Amino acid sequence: MSEDTTQEETAEVGGENQNQNQAELTVQDLAAIKQIIDLASQRGAFRPNEMVAVGQTYSKLETFLNAVSSSQGEAQ
């Protein structure tokens, strides 16, 4: 009986760790998203009425990445 409980607890803890890893978003991921937006806009993937929202999001992302980059540079 204690083996069953231990296996269930291990499965629960493992599931929590897996969910945490899946929910991770790194600076490298954000940089990749920025590149994807840039490439998609060059290829005409967005309609003209969508470009304002895409551009605003792209600008926010670029500002954030520049801030992170400069703070990492200062830390080194």
N, C-alpha and C positions, 0 to 999 in steps of 0.2 A: 504494500500500500504506500509506503513512504517513497518507493521508487517512482510510482505514478505521479505523486505530488511533485517530486523533484523534477521529473521530466516536463510536467506542465509548467512549473515555474520557470524552467530554463527556456521553454518555448516562448513564454510570455516575454521574458527579458530579451531574448533574441529577436522577437518581433518588434519590440520597442526600439532596439538598436537599428534594425533594418529600416524602420520608418524614419528615424532620425537621419540616417544616411541618405535616404531618398529625398528628404526635404531640404538637403543642403544646397546652397547656391553660393558659389565662390566668385571672387573677383574675375577669375579667368572665364567663368561662365558668362558673366556680364559683358566682358570684352567680346566674347564670341557672339553674344546677342547683338551687340553694337555692329559688328561686322556683318551679321545676317541682315540687319535692317538696312545697312548701307548697300549691300549687294541687291537686296530685294527692290529697293527704291531705284537703283540704276537699271534694273531689268523691267521696271514698270509694273511691279506687282501690286501697287497701291493705286486706288482711284484718286482723282484730284481732291475730292472732298474728304478723303481720309488722310491726306498728306499733312494737314495741320496737326492732328493728334500724333501722327508718327513722328513728325519733326519735333514737337514738344517733348515727347518721350525720349527721342534720340538725344536731344540737348541735355535733358536731365541726366541721362545715363552717361553722357560724355563728361559733364561737370563732375559727377560722382567719381568716375574712373580717374579723372585728372586729380581730384582731391586725394584719393587713395594713393595714387602714384606719387604725388608730392610728399604725402605723409610718410610713405615707405622710404622715400629717398632721404628725408630728414632723419628717420630712425636709424638708417645705415650710416 
